[in-house]
Amino acid sequence: MKNFFSRLLTAFVAVPLLLSLLYLLPWSGWGSFVALALTVACLEFFALTHPDDKPARWVGAALTLGVYTALVITDFGARGPASWSLAALVLVAPVALIYTVFRPLAQQTAMLRMASMALAPMYLGTAFATNVALGRVGQEQSRHLGAGLVVFSLMVSWFGDTGGYFAGKGIGGPKLYPAVSPGKTWAGAFGGLAASALGAVIAHFWFLPELPLARGILAAILAGALGQIGDLCESLMKRSVNVKDSGAILPGHGGMLDRVDALLFTSVTLYGMQRMGWLIP
């Protein structure tokens, strides 16, 4: 219960801030906020892979922010010079490898450090950028729609996390994937999907009437399921380096990566749906 109340307090502080950024301030404010969150997530990520190499953490964060910036500015190549986003994605791997070669440190860990330096811009930079791009796609019709799509992506992820938490604690039962995340159960997984679907219902009837109800529920279930896989991916990363939380910046939630692990996959899924014109026709 102490952990739950810490989560609740964090939500009371964070939710008004996020809504103000999305609905009241220029869209660049949301992009800057996401960039700040990405920086924190990058430093946590590289603290796992480069525990004894602080300069490498900042180099990795800079590479990841470079990819994020190029993708946001060009909206994944849909506007502006598309070559920026392509160059950012293509050049990051050799730059990361060259940097690692000239900072060899312990050669036994070189493969892990090289792989993680190239992975983070794709895993974090691209996924964080889709959250901003999702709002920009909707903003082509109205500011309200763009902000609503981003809120919808947050609700699918965080409702799923909360629903899974209560269903898992309240019902228990067989474990979902004990080798990776011992606390998660099948009841929690289905409870999380139900809560994600509830988020779509609330969005349709409250702040996003443009979202067709049936499509919204289907999208929420699919994105919520992939979000749970994203949660398991981050759990596996932490388990591989024997770490419980990626950080402690958010009371009750751990680190930034712990909070956005599912959202990364959710945002990518919903952005893809909206870009294809399937989510909101």
QUILINGI-V421069 format. One record per residue. N is the residue number from 1. RES is the residue in three letters. SS is DSSP state (H for helix, E for strand, C for the rest). D_CENTER is the distance of its C-alpha to the mean C-alpha in Angstrom with 2 decimals. Layout:
n:N res:RES ss:SS d_center:D_CENTER
n:N res:RES ss:SS d_center:D_CENTER
This chain:
n:1 res:MET ss:C d_center:25.71
n:2 res:LYS ss:H d_center:25.32
n:3 res:ASN ss:H d_center:21.66
n:4 res:PHE ss:H d_center:21.25
n:5 res:PHE ss:H d_center:23.03
n:6 res:SER ss:H d_center:20.94
n:7 res:ARG ss:H d_center:17.79
n:8 res:LEU ss:H d_center:19.86
n:9 res:LEU ss:H d_center:21.02
n:10 res:THR ss:H d_center:17.62
n:11 res:ALA ss:H d_center:16.73
n:12 res:PHE ss:H d_center:20.10
n:13 res:VAL ss:H d_center:19.40
n:14 res:ALA ss:H d_center:15.83
n:15 res:VAL ss:H d_center:16.28
n:16 res:PRO ss:H d_center:19.31
n:17 res:LEU ss:H d_center:17.78
n:18 res:LEU ss:H d_center:14.79
n:19 res:LEU ss:H d_center:17.36
n:20 res:SER ss:H d_center:19.78
n:21 res:LEU ss:H d_center:17.55
n:22 res:LEU ss:H d_center:16.76
n:23 res:TYR ss:H d_center:20.31
n:24 res:LEU ss:C d_center:22.72
n:25 res:LEU ss:C d_center:21.87
n:26 res:PRO ss:C d_center:21.80
n:27 res:TRP ss:H d_center:18.72
n:28 res:SER ss:H d_center:18.66
n:29 res:GLY ss:H d_center:17.97
n:30 res:TRP ss:H d_center:14.51
n:31 res:GLY ss:H d_center:13.88
n:32 res:SER ss:H d_center:15.37
n:33 res:PHE ss:H d_center:13.41
n:34 res:VAL ss:H d_center:10.02
n:35 res:ALA ss:H d_center:11.99
n:36 res:LEU ss:H d_center:13.12
n:37 res:ALA ss:H d_center:9.87
n:38 res:LEU ss:H d_center:9.04
n:39 res:THR ss:H d_center:12.58
n:40 res:VAL ss:H d_center:12.34
n:41 res:ALA ss:H d_center:9.47
n:42 res:CYS ss:H d_center:11.74
n:43 res:LEU ss:H d_center:14.76
n:44 res:GLU ss:H d_center:13.60
n:45 res:PHE ss:H d_center:12.74
n:46 res:PHE ss:H d_center:16.14
n:47 res:ALA ss:H d_center:17.89
n:48 res:LEU ss:H d_center:17.41
n:49 res:THR ss:H d_center:18.76
n:50 res:HIS ss:C d_center:21.15
n:51 res:PRO ss:C d_center:22.44
n:52 res:ASP ss:C d_center:25.74
n:53 res:ASP ss:C d_center:24.84
n:54 res:LYS ss:H d_center:23.46
n:55 res:PRO ss:H d_center:24.34
n:56 res:ALA ss:H d_center:22.25
n:57 res:ARG ss:H d_center:19.12
n:58 res:TRP ss:H d_center:19.78
n:59 res:VAL ss:H d_center:20.73
n:60 res:GLY ss:H d_center:17.50
n:61 res:ALA ss:H d_center:15.56
n:62 res:ALA ss:H d_center:18.00
n:63 res:LEU ss:H d_center:17.58
n:64 res:THR ss:H d_center:13.81
n:65 res:LEU ss:H d_center:14.40
n:66 res:GLY ss:H d_center:17.20
n:67 res:VAL ss:H d_center:15.26
n:68 res:TYR ss:H d_center:12.73
n:69 res:THR ss:H d_center:15.91
n:70 res:ALA ss:H d_center:17.82
n:71 res:LEU ss:H d_center:15.39
n:72 res:VAL ss:H d_center:15.05
n:73 res:ILE ss:H d_center:18.82
n:74 res:THR ss:H d_center:19.84
n:75 res:ASP ss:C d_center:17.30
n:76 res:PHE ss:C d_center:16.90
n:77 res:GLY ss:C d_center:20.67
n:78 res:ALA ss:C d_center:21.58
n:79 res:ARG ss:C d_center:23.22
n:80 res:GLY ss:C d_center:24.89
n:81 res:PRO ss:C d_center:25.69
n:82 res:ALA ss:H d_center:23.53
n:83 res:SER ss:H d_center:24.80
n:84 res:TRP ss:H d_center:22.59
n:85 res:SER ss:H d_center:19.38
n:86 res:LEU ss:H d_center:21.32
n:87 res:ALA ss:H d_center:22.84
n:88 res:ALA ss:H d_center:19.65
n:89 res:LEU ss:H d_center:18.29
n:90 res:VAL ss:H d_center:21.78
n:91 res:LEU ss:H d_center:22.94
n:92 res:VAL ss:H d_center:20.14
n:93 res:ALA ss:H d_center:21.27
n:94 res:PRO ss:H d_center:24.95
n:95 res:VAL ss:H d_center:24.30
n:96 res:ALA ss:H d_center:22.23
n:97 res:LEU ss:H d_center:25.04
n:98 res:ILE ss:H d_center:27.78
n:99 res:TYR ss:H d_center:26.38
n:100 res:THR ss:H d_center:26.26
n:101 res:VAL ss:H d_center:29.79
n:102 res:PHE ss:C d_center:31.16
n:103 res:ARG ss:C d_center:29.58
n:104 res:PRO ss:C d_center:30.59
n:105 res:LEU ss:C d_center:30.74
n:106 res:ALA ss:C d_center:31.00
n:107 res:GLN ss:H d_center:31.42
n:108 res:GLN ss:H d_center:30.50
n:109 res:THR ss:H d_center:26.80
n:110 res:ALA ss:H d_center:26.80
n:111 res:MET ss:H d_center:25.19
n:112 res:LEU ss:H d_center:22.17
n:113 res:ARG ss:H d_center:21.84
n:114 res:MET ss:H d_center:22.37
n:115 res:ALA ss:H d_center:19.87
n:116 res:SER ss:H d_center:17.05
n:117 res:MET ss:H d_center:18.01
n:118 res:ALA ss:H d_center:17.72
n:119 res:LEU ss:H d_center:14.61
n:120 res:ALA ss:H d_center:12.24
n:121 res:PRO ss:H d_center:12.78
n:122 res:MET ss:H d_center:12.07
n:123 res:TYR ss:H d_center:9.12
n:124 res:LEU ss:H d_center:7.36
n:125 res:GLY ss:H d_center:9.63
n:126 res:THR ss:H d_center:9.63
n:127 res:ALA ss:H d_center:6.10
n:128 res:PHE ss:H d_center:5.92
n:129 res:ALA ss:H d_center:9.41
n:130 res:THR ss:H d_center:9.09
n:131 res:ASN ss:H d_center:7.92
n:132 res:VAL ss:H d_center:11.15
n:133 res:ALA ss:H d_center:13.06
n:134 res:LEU ss:H d_center:12.65
n:135 res:GLY ss:H d_center:14.48
n:136 res:ARG ss:H d_center:16.96
n:137 res:VAL ss:H d_center:17.92
n:138 res:GLY ss:H d_center:18.84
n:139 res:GLN ss:H d_center:20.43
n:140 res:GLU ss:C d_center:22.93
n:141 res:GLN ss:C d_center:24.56
n:142 res:SER ss:C d_center:24.02
n:143 res:ARG ss:H d_center:22.02
n:144 res:HIS ss:H d_center:21.87
n:145 res:LEU ss:H d_center:20.36
n:146 res:GLY ss:H d_center:17.63
n:147 res:ALA ss:H d_center:16.62
n:148 res:GLY ss:H d_center:17.07
n:149 res:LEU ss:H d_center:14.70
n:150 res:VAL ss:H d_center:11.81
n:151 res:VAL ss:H d_center:13.13
n:152 res:PHE ss:H d_center:13.44
n:153 res:SER ss:H d_center:9.80
n:154 res:LEU ss:H d_center:9.21
n:155 res:MET ss:H d_center:12.34
n:156 res:VAL ss:H d_center:11.70
n:157 res:SER ss:H d_center:8.84
n:158 res:TRP ss:H d_center:10.79
n:159 res:PHE ss:H d_center:14.13
n:160 res:GLY ss:H d_center:13.47
n:161 res:ASP ss:H d_center:12.73
n:162 res:THR ss:H d_center:15.84
n:163 res:GLY ss:H d_center:17.94
n:164 res:GLY ss:H d_center:17.37
n:165 res:TYR ss:H d_center:18.33
n:166 res:PHE ss:H d_center:21.52
n:167 res:ALA ss:H d_center:22.51
n:168 res:GLY ss:H d_center:22.15
n:169 res:LYS ss:H d_center:24.14
n:170 res:GLY ss:H d_center:26.62
n:171 res:ILE ss:H d_center:27.41
n:172 res:GLY ss:C d_center:26.61
n:173 res:GLY ss:C d_center:28.16
n:174 res:PRO ss:C d_center:27.31
n:175 res:LYS ss:E d_center:24.41
n:176 res:LEU ss:E d_center:21.58
n:177 res:TYR ss:E d_center:21.08
n:178 res:PRO ss:C d_center:23.00
n:179 res:ALA ss:C d_center:22.99
n:180 res:VAL ss:C d_center:19.28
n:181 res:SER ss:E d_center:18.58
n:182 res:PRO ss:E d_center:22.03
n:183 res:GLY ss:E d_center:21.13
n:184 res:LYS ss:E d_center:19.46
n:185 res:THR ss:E d_center:21.99
n:186 res:TRP ss:H d_center:22.55
n:187 res:ALA ss:H d_center:23.36
n:188 res:GLY ss:H d_center:20.01
n:189 res:ALA ss:H d_center:18.31
n:190 res:PHE ss:H d_center:20.59
n:191 res:GLY ss:H d_center:20.35
n:192 res:GLY ss:H d_center:16.59
n:193 res:LEU ss:H d_center:17.21
n:194 res:ALA ss:H d_center:20.02
n:195 res:ALA ss:H d_center:18.05
n:196 res:SER ss:H d_center:15.41
n:197 res:ALA ss:H d_center:18.57
n:198 res:LEU ss:H d_center:20.04
n:199 res:GLY ss:H d_center:17.21
n:200 res:ALA ss:H d_center:18.32
n:201 res:VAL ss:H d_center:21.90
n:202 res:ILE ss:H d_center:21.38
n:203 res:ALA ss:H d_center:19.63
n:204 res:HIS ss:H d_center:22.57
n:205 res:PHE ss:H d_center:25.29
n:206 res:TRP ss:H d_center:24.03
n:207 res:PHE ss:C d_center:22.11
n:208 res:LEU ss:C d_center:21.34
n:209 res:PRO ss:C d_center:24.66
n:210 res:GLU ss:C d_center:24.06
n:211 res:LEU ss:C d_center:21.71
n:212 res:PRO ss:C d_center:24.18
n:213 res:LEU ss:H d_center:24.11
n:214 res:ALA ss:H d_center:24.47
n:215 res:ARG ss:H d_center:21.91
n:216 res:GLY ss:H d_center:19.42
n:217 res:ILE ss:H d_center:20.03
n:218 res:LEU ss:H d_center:19.86
n:219 res:ALA ss:H d_center:16.59
n:220 res:ALA ss:H d_center:15.11
n:221 res:ILE ss:H d_center:16.61
n:222 res:LEU ss:H d_center:15.43
n:223 res:ALA ss:H d_center:11.78
n:224 res:GLY ss:H d_center:12.11
n:225 res:ALA ss:H d_center:13.82
n:226 res:LEU ss:H d_center:11.35
n:227 res:GLY ss:H d_center:8.65
n:228 res:GLN ss:H d_center:11.43
n:229 res:ILE ss:H d_center:11.89
n:230 res:GLY ss:H d_center:8.45
n:231 res:ASP ss:H d_center:9.65
n:232 res:LEU ss:H d_center:12.91
n:233 res:CYS ss:H d_center:11.85
n:234 res:GLU ss:H d_center:10.70
n:235 res:SER ss:H d_center:13.88
n:236 res:LEU ss:H d_center:15.91
n:237 res:MET ss:H d_center:14.97
n:238 res:LYS ss:H d_center:16.01
n:239 res:ARG ss:H d_center:19.01
n:240 res:SER ss:H d_center:20.14
n:241 res:VAL ss:C d_center:20.67
n:242 res:ASN ss:C d_center:21.86
n:243 res:VAL ss:C d_center:19.42
n:244 res:LYS ss:C d_center:18.52
n:245 res:ASP ss:C d_center:15.80
n:246 res:SER ss:C d_center:13.84
n:247 res:GLY ss:C d_center:15.37
n:248 res:ALA ss:C d_center:17.04
n:249 res:ILE ss:C d_center:15.87
n:250 res:LEU ss:E d_center:15.00
n:251 res:PRO ss:C d_center:18.07
n:252 res:GLY ss:C d_center:17.67
n:253 res:HIS ss:C d_center:14.05
n:254 res:GLY ss:E d_center:14.59
n:255 res:GLY ss:C d_center:12.39
n:256 res:MET ss:H d_center:9.27
n:257 res:LEU ss:H d_center:7.73
n:258 res:ASP ss:H d_center:9.35
n:259 res:ARG ss:H d_center:7.89
n:260 res:VAL ss:H d_center:4.07
n:261 res:ASP ss:H d_center:5.12
n:262 res:ALA ss:H d_center:5.79
n:263 res:LEU ss:H d_center:3.62
n:264 res:LEU ss:H d_center:2.43
n:265 res:PHE ss:H d_center:6.11
n:266 res:THR ss:H d_center:7.10
n:267 res:SER ss:H d_center:6.68
n:268 res:VAL ss:H d_center:8.42
n:269 res:THR ss:H d_center:10.89
n:270 res:LEU ss:H d_center:11.86
n:271 res:TYR ss:H d_center:12.21
n:272 res:GLY ss:H d_center:14.42
n:273 res:MET ss:H d_center:16.37
n:274 res:GLN ss:H d_center:17.03
n:275 res:ARG ss:H d_center:17.99
n:276 res:MET ss:C d_center:20.47
n:277 res:GLY ss:C d_center:21.78
n:278 res:TRP ss:C d_center:21.32
n:279 res:LEU ss:C d_center:19.15
n:280 res:ILE ss:C d_center:21.40
n:281 res:PRO ss:C d_center:24.59
